[in-house]
Each structure stands twice: as structure tokens, then as C-alpha cells.
Amino acid sequence: MHPNPAFRPRLNAADERMLIESVVAEIGFGIIFMATPDGPRAAHTPIFSTGDGAIQFHLANANALTPHLDGCTALAVVNGPDAYVSPDWYGQEDQVPTWNYVSIELEGPVRRMNDDGLTALLDDLAAAHEAKLAPKPAWHRDKMHAATFEKMRGAITGFEMEVKAWRPTLKLSQNKSAADREAVAAQLEAQGKRALAHMMRAWGG
């Protein structure tokens, strides 16, 4: 998390939680970090927010984190859009290059899910992301042979983290003037970084 408090959302706890939920739902992918007996390890995985203070994810059984997560505390990071910011864009002297980005850190105890919980997670993930592809007809596991699904499900393990702490960083040029923020947003938009430009205009003030 960036130490500058300007890059934290200026929201009450409930609204900040809603913002975090929306970022997690929109991105849907993150990294799980944990210290293991073999050293620090990280795993990349789809992440699903339950909407009631928890996130769920699954890892391959062969993943280095899988044997150690159950009952331990872990850190999940969900990264949003990011981009390099050139000092030339501010229209002032004595500026330095920087990077604008959105990142959410989520921390809490993790428990292993049973087979029914894992199946529900896989269904929820597919439904959430297939909905973004409309008007394409949504894929559902009913299109698979049951035996194939069971074999593939058996190769992964589902986990749920109870989120005890969250640390959002929205580094969107909040430490610059409104004119400078708009100049940077316009340059990013021109480069195709529309999502980050939108976030700067919505949350950068």
C-alpha cells in the first residue's frame, strides 16, 4: 500500500467496502501470498467476492500454497488498471515520472472448502464472467460430461478467506491540481487506457 494518505479513498467504512467489492468483482483475478515452510510463495487465481465479507478462490492441488493455506492467515492482492505517467503531461517544470494504479490488499484467515462449496464457487465464477460476455449464451458446466467435471474438480482445492483487513490504494494523481489530473487523464485516454482515465476522473478529486 502506498504510504501517502491522499491515495486512500475518502469514504466511510461502508462505502469503502462497496468500492472494494466492486473492484474485486470487476477484476476477478488476484494473487495470494503466504509464508510457507519452504519460504514465501504466491499463487495467481480467479477471486470471487461473496458479498458478505469473504472472498473465495481455488488452487491446483499441486500448487506450493495448497497444503499450507487451511487455517492460516494469507494476503490477497487484486490489481486494477495501471499506467506510466510522463512528467511532460503536467505542463509544469520539476516533475518526475510516476505510475498511477489501483490495488486492493485483503488479509484474513483461510479455510479449505468442501466439494460442494468448491462446486458452488466454480458455478459462481463462471456465471459472473459469462454474464460479461452477453449477448453470447452463457456457458454452464451442464455442457460438460459429469465424469469430466468431477475429474477436473478433483485436481483443485477451494478456499475461503474471511477478510479481516483491507487496504485499498487508488493512486490517481490526487496530489496534483484538478487541471493536472485532467491533463494526465486525457493523455491516458488517448493511449487507450480508458479505464484508468475514468477512475482518475471519478475518484481522483
Buried (B, 14 or more C-beta within 10 A) or exposed (E): EEEEEBBBBEBEEEEBBEBBBEBBBEBBEBBBBBEEEEEEBBBEBBBBBBEEBBBBBBBEEEBBBBEBBEEEBBBBBBBBBBBEBEEEBBEEEEBEEBEBBBBBBBBBBBBBBEEEBBBBBBEBBBEBBBEEEEEEEEEEBEEEEEEEBEEEBEEBBBBBBBBEEBBBBBBBBBEBEEEBBBBBBBBBBEEEBEBBBBBBBEBBE
